[in-house]
Amino acid sequence: MNDLQFIKSAEITLLSSYLNDFNLLESTNFKEDFFYFSENKEVFKAMQSLLKKELPVDEDFILKEIKAKGDYQSKLIEILTTT
């Protein structure tokens, strides 16, 4: 596994953890700038925005928040299927 693959895998695992444990997202000190891959950064920004709006942080709301453009739906599937 090269460095970029490792970074991508780590970012996806982190986002998956946030989706599976709401308390982690609430208590994180992570910032969007910590993400290398732009699609992961956008998903994280959507999660943070939903949290601030006190809306559910789930795949449906995330897709609505990022307006489901680009490859975000398949990105969310990848995140959701990561354990």
N, C-alpha and C positions, 0 to 999 in steps of 0.2 A: 504494500500500500504506500503510495507516495504521499508527500506532505499535504497536497491539496485534497486528496481523497480523505485523509485523516481529519483535516479541518472540517470538511463537509459533513463527514460522519458525526463528528463531535457536535457541530451546530444542530444537526437534525435530532440527535439524541437529547440535547438540551431542550429544544422546542417540544419534543415529545414529552419530556418530563414535566414541562410547564402545563401542557394540555391534560396530563394525567393527574397532576397534583396542583390544584389551584393555589394552595398555600405557598408553594415554591415561587410561583409567579408574583404573588403579592409581596414576598419578602426579598426578592432578588435585588442585587445591586448592579446587575448587568445593564448595560446601555446598548442602544442599537448600533453604536459605532464599534462595538466589540465583534460584530459579525462581519466576516469576510465576504460571504456570498450575498449578493443583493436580494435574491428571492427570500433567503432566510431572514435577512434584516427587515424586509417588508412584512413578513409574517409576524415577527417579533413586535414591530411597531403596531400592527393591528391588534395584537394581544394586549399590549400596554394601553392602547386607546380604549379598547373595550373595558378593560379593568377600571380605567378612570371614569368611564361613563356608567359604571356599575351594570354592565350588560354581561350576558353569559359569554365566556371565552370558550367557544366551541367551533367546530369546523364551519357550520352554517353562518354564524356571525362573523367569523374571520373572513370568509369569502365575500360577504357583503361589505365588510369594512375595506377590503382591498379591491373591491369591485370586480372580483373574479377575472381580472385581465391576465393575459399571458398564460404561463404554465402553472399558475398558483393552485389550481384544483389538484393536479397530479402531485405537486409539492406537498400539499396537505395530506394526500393519501400516503405519500412516503413517510411523512412525519407521524401520522396516526398508526402506521403499521410497524413503527420502530418500537422496540421494547427495551 
